[in-house]
Amino acid sequence: MSITRRTLLVGAGAGAVGLLLSACTPEPQPAPTRTRTPMPRPTAPEAVPAPAGWLRSTWATDPYSHGSTSYLPAGADPTERQRLAEPVLDRLFFAGEATDSDHPGTLVGAVDDARRAALALISASDDTERLAIVGAGAAGVIAARMLADAGHEVTLFEAREHIGGRIRSIADDEQWPIPPQLGAWLLSEADLASLDGRLVDLGDRSLALDTATTWNAEGETEGLDGAPIAQAVEKAQAQASDAAITDALAANGADLDDPALSASLAWMAAMTGADPSRASSWYPPHFPGDGVHGMIGDLDAYLGDQLEGVKVATASPVARIAYDDRGVSLRLGTGEALSYDRVIVTAPLGVLQKQGIEFAPALPFSHRGAIAALASGFIETAWMRFDEAFWTTEATIWHVAGGDALIRTWLNLQPFTGEPVLVGLVGGADAERFAELSERDATAAARASLAFFAAPADDEG
Ligand SMILES: Cc1cc2nc3c(=O)[nH]c(=O)nc-3n(C[C@H](O)[C@H](O)[C@H](O)COP(=O)(O)OP(=O)(O)OC[C@H]3O[C@@H](n4cnc5c(N)ncnc54)[C@H](O)[C@@H]3O)c2cc1C
């Protein structure tokens, strides 16, 4: 059954972080017309052909991200983000998705928060000051643009050889009909509209993924039902202490081994990075609202358009940040040290947690407490292009229910591109496992995860 409507639950409590998850309520409609007699699907990876094109992300093991998004684990609350966002001596300003309170963990959050930090810095400084930004992801680029527009000279230091951070498009016309996106590209309609023109000029370069199907070993089955999660969270929000989402489900009598429930949790994790066995019920993870829209094109290049007039130093990891009430010194990985009046730090939460940058003196307790209290979420993605389609469904979002698939969410781009391209999304602890696999094992895991969708060889006609 196709999911035709998604209703969203809003986290309880004033100022709750945001939206929880799709309740995925199917509208009453006739049972789908089956074109084939139901029969057990093949489950061996060989049932799915080897891809002609393959790309995947490994954000979990990347030293310049150590994760994909931030979220609140059970017991943490949104004030942690505000504490991390507090300027230190009016010299160091933190910004990015982890310090945004309204849309944390998202591109919209990163962009909004960059504006907040840039405005705070502008009001603390005069236009003769030397300014720097650490990190050229969405937040760093937007902050740099604002400071440059306000007449400041600003230098942007980026550890990688390219800008974009957790936005990563691979432009390769020969291999792919559209540039694979290894980082963020999926947004709610409202978030897409909010970013268009602010982050990138999209024009009509987006696509709507708005038809979903769920498959198990026997073929197409009932759509996902987020209601058990929504109910468990609602009950947990009335309790005296916070509980992780899976604990809330267990307390509410849910069967965590139920294939439909685990597919719903996998969908939530793939879209938010949050591990349901850690994520707070009181402040459940943000979920991109009704329907998912994909930004297409070379997003890194669009982002680069924002950097006219900004000095950009790529392949320049900042190893140490020394600060006092007179200024900030950045020491690069090369050993070079440079002095600035004020600095915005947009390095991801995972980098701060793993102490990828040394601060001298150590950051105030409240900042260190906030860094420790927030959780790094994981999302990984696998792009696969096949010589020909081995599937029969035209739905654009596929869920895998049951079995032992590592990747339980797939996007079918064939309806848009005309070419057999599938995109796997995996979140939470499974994403960490996926990132650690060798290329060979990762490809095998992806193929095995698609086995339910492969037409059996003797099922022609
Ligand atoms: C696979 C994946 C899917 C996602 N899906 C979505 C989605 O669908 N929708 C959505 O809204 N969000 C999504 N996100 C989250 C989104 O990508 C982030 O919220 C956003 O891009 C964060 O921007 P940022 O500028 O805060 O951080 P980043 O983009 O990570 O930028 C930080 C920059 O700092 C650099 N850096 C790190 N250490 C150093 C150092 N020592 N010195 C100098 N530079 C350093 C990094 O290289 C990076 O470029 C996804 C993320 C991933 C990984």
The ligand as a Tripos MOL2 file, in Angstrom:
@<TRIPOS>MOLECULE
LIG
   53    58     1     0     0
SMALL
NO_CHARGES

@<TRIPOS>ATOM
      1 C1         24.4920   11.5690    4.7210 C.3       1 LIG1
      2 C2         23.8580   12.8180    5.2990 C.ar      1 LIG1
      3 C3         22.5630   13.0930    5.0050 C.ar      1 LIG1
      4 C4         21.9600   14.2180    5.5210 C.ar      1 LIG1
      5 N1         20.7050   14.4680    5.1750 N.ar      1 LIG1
      6 C5         20.1580   15.6320    5.5030 C.ar      1 LIG1
      7 C6         18.9370   15.9970    4.9550 C.ar      1 LIG1
      8 O1         18.3790   15.2200    4.1690 O.2       1 LIG1
      9 N2         18.3820   17.1820    5.2900 N.ar      1 LIG1
     10 C7         19.0240   18.0400    6.1260 C.ar      1 LIG1
     11 O2         18.4940   19.1160    6.3810 O.2       1 LIG1
     12 N3         20.2210   17.7270    6.6610 N.ar      1 LIG1
     13 C8         20.7950   16.5490    6.3710 C.ar      1 LIG1
     14 N4         22.0180   16.2330    6.8450 N.ar      1 LIG1
     15 C9         22.6520   17.1440    7.8150 C.3       1 LIG1
     16 C10        23.3130   18.3350    7.1140 C.3       1 LIG1
     17 O3         24.2310   17.8540    6.1850 O.3       1 LIG1
     18 C11        24.0250   19.1710    8.1450 C.3       1 LIG1
     19 O4         23.1000   19.6030    9.1180 O.3       1 LIG1
     20 C12        24.6820   20.4230    7.5640 C.3       1 LIG1
     21 O5         25.2500   20.1890    6.3070 O.3       1 LIG1
     22 C13        25.7050   20.8790    8.5570 C.3       1 LIG1
     23 O6         26.3460   22.0380    8.1020 O.3       1 LIG1
     24 P1         27.4640   22.6750    9.0250 P.3       1 LIG1
     25 O7         28.0330   23.8150    8.2810 O.co2     1 LIG1
     26 O8         26.9470   22.8950   10.3950 O.co2     1 LIG1
     27 O9         28.5650   21.5100    9.1840 O.3       1 LIG1
     28 P2         29.4970   20.8980    8.0550 P.3       1 LIG1
     29 O10        28.8240   20.8860    6.7510 O.co2     1 LIG1
     30 O11        29.9920   19.6120    8.5730 O.co2     1 LIG1
     31 O12        30.6850   21.9390    7.9640 O.3       1 LIG1
     32 C14        31.7380   21.9240    8.8970 C.3       1 LIG1
     33 C15        33.0400   22.0410    8.1170 C.3       1 LIG1
     34 O13        34.1190   22.0660    9.0590 O.3       1 LIG1
     35 C16        35.2050   21.3880    8.4500 C.3       1 LIG1
     36 N5         36.1600   21.0210    9.4950 N.ar      1 LIG1
     37 C17        36.0870   20.0180   10.3920 C.ar      1 LIG1
     38 N6         37.1650   20.0300   11.1850 N.ar      1 LIG1
     39 C18        37.9360   21.0720   10.7770 C.ar      1 LIG1
     40 C19        39.1980   21.5840   11.2040 C.ar      1 LIG1
     41 N7         39.8910   21.0480   12.1960 N.pl3     1 LIG1
     42 N8         39.7060   22.6690   10.5490 N.ar      1 LIG1
     43 C20        39.0150   23.2260    9.5150 C.ar      1 LIG1
     44 N9         37.8410   22.7720    9.0650 N.ar      1 LIG1
     45 C21        37.2940   21.7090    9.7000 C.ar      1 LIG1
     46 C22        34.5420   20.2000    7.7750 C.3       1 LIG1
     47 O14        35.3790   19.6240    6.7940 O.3       1 LIG1
     48 C23        33.2990   20.8550    7.2010 C.3       1 LIG1
     49 O15        33.5040   21.3160    5.8750 O.3       1 LIG1
     50 C24        22.6610   15.1010    6.3680 C.ar      1 LIG1
     51 C25        23.9890   14.8250    6.6750 C.ar      1 LIG1
     52 C26        24.5860   13.7050    6.1340 C.ar      1 LIG1
     53 C27        26.0350   13.4460    6.4310 C.3       1 LIG1
@<TRIPOS>BOND
     1     1     2 1
     2     2     3 ar
     3     2    52 ar
     4     3     4 ar
     5     4     5 ar
     6     4    50 ar
     7     5     6 ar
     8     6     7 ar
     9     6    13 1
    10     7     8 2
    11     7     9 ar
    12     9    10 ar
    13    10    11 2
    14    10    12 ar
    15    12    13 ar
    16    13    14 ar
    17    14    15 1
    18    14    50 ar
    19    15    16 1
    20    16    17 1
    21    16    18 1
    22    18    19 1
    23    18    20 1
    24    20    21 1
    25    20    22 1
    26    22    23 1
    27    23    24 1
    28    24    25 2
    29    24    26 1
    30    24    27 1
    31    27    28 1
    32    28    29 2
    33    28    30 1
    34    28    31 1
    35    31    32 1
    36    32    33 1
    37    33    34 1
    38    33    48 1
    39    34    35 1
    40    35    36 1
    41    35    46 1
    42    36    37 ar
    43    36    45 ar
    44    37    38 ar
    45    38    39 ar
    46    39    40 ar
    47    39    45 ar
    48    40    41 1
    49    40    42 ar
    50    42    43 ar
    51    43    44 ar
    52    44    45 ar
    53    46    47 1
    54    46    48 1
    55    48    49 1
    56    50    51 ar
    57    51    52 ar
    58    52    53 1
@<TRIPOS>SUBSTRUCTURE
     1 LIG1         1 GROUP 0 **** ****
